Amino acid sequence: MTDDDAGAPPRRRTRGEAHPRGQQGERQERPTQRGQRQAQRGQRQAARQAGLRSHNIALVLDHVARAEPGGVSRAAVAEAAGLTRATVSALVERLLSLGLVEWAPTSGPTGVGRPASPIRLARGRWAGLGLEVGANHLAVAVLDLMGQTLAQTEVRGDFAARPPGDTLEALGRLGVRTWEQARAVHAELGALGVALAVPGIVRDGTVLDAPRLGWIDVEASVALHGALGNRAPGGEGWGPFGVAIGNEASLAALAEAARRGPETFLYVSAGVGVGGAYVVDGQLQGGAHGFASELGHVVVDPAGPDCRCGATGCLEQYAGATALARLAPEEVGRALGIAVAGAVNVVDVGRVVLGGTLATALPRIGAALEAELATRVLAYPWAPVSVEAALVTDLPALHGAALAPVLEALADPERLEGHVGS
């Protein structure tokens, strides 16, 4: 400071003028701080890149899964997915190493140049194990990536009267035996996971309430895992997706959705009881707790007969197996129409799919059902509701259970890391 500057007010820096202590002023970072920030940016970038890679590999696999059984070329996948051919080729190599896709046989050159090598979902390499328990039957199925049944077994009996542990032990033995049948034909078959369909309310592997079986708070996932054993026959485990428990109507709707593709519909199925599920663009909607679409316990008439759930006049008392044998078709159709109309008014769905005994009864109950929908659905004059029979009719809950781990693998193929060769 010069003598002339002494006592003068401090001069403000003009915009853009450098700070006397450097461009960063007093907040100048130390080298260690810069290194930490760069490392954090690198971690975030790596996480973004990993997420993008996971998304892209699932996208490529989805296009292969949707292609014709004869396969699809990598160029066609690249065009449909909006990815470069180099990216698709690298991802296909990864899927090949995971055993999820394979080269499809070709019929020879059809034009100038080298013919494209089509890829398709791998046959006989991965499968899901589905199990179903009912009051009078146990069933097991093994389904591959194509949804084809590799083995299936069903036994009849009175399983409502047995302790849950005994039933699950018998189901585990049946599951192992059925898996062995599939592996006898497909020696390299590996397990993706196991799912059990139960006629009741389930959450986190526990059957909270299954009245037809007499099960309350049964830890079915743990018990079934023990019954199956830690090793799948010929492998190292039951797959990356473990042992899951699901509601039978939800799993039946999953099988129906897999057959129909990205459709939106309300699924209503009846056997001894009545269940339902809501599917949007091919995806099940479970609700906040996974209990959505319990249509069997929607009240049709508060003054109606007592229901096993403790309420009165539930749909199950008008559309379950006993009611179908006792009531006139018009009465069944009317009760079903009242319950379904309420659901349609809430979720605005344009298609209702009937499964189980309701599908076979549709020609008899359809007129009364549609009359109630026309009267009670507010938007019916502008958006009529179609009612049709389910496409999957042979043990749909069982097939949905076997498909559950298959669909998980197709959606998240990198989960198979570490399981190849099992």
Secondary structure, 3 states (H helix, E strand, C coil): CCHHHCCCCCCCCCCCCCCCCCCCHHHCCCHHHHHHHHHHHHHHHHHHHHHHHHHHHHHHHHHHHHCCCCCECHHHHHHHHCCCHHHHHHHHHHHHHCCCEEECCCCCCCCCCCCCCCEEECCCCEEEEEEEECCCEEEEEEEECCCCEEEEEEEECCCCCCCHHHHHHHHHHHHHHHHHHHHHHCCCCEEEEEEEEECCEEECCEEEEECCCCEEEECHHHHHHHHHCCCCCCCCCCCCCCEEEEEHHHHHHHHHHHHHCCCCEEEEEECCCEEEEEEECCEECCCCCCCCCCHHHCECCCCCCECCCCCECECHHHHCHHHHHHCCHHHHHHHHHHHHHHHHHHHCCCEEEEEEHHHHHHHHHHHHHHHHHHHHCCCCCCCCCEEEECCCCCCHHHHHHHHHHHHHHHHCHHHHCCCCCC
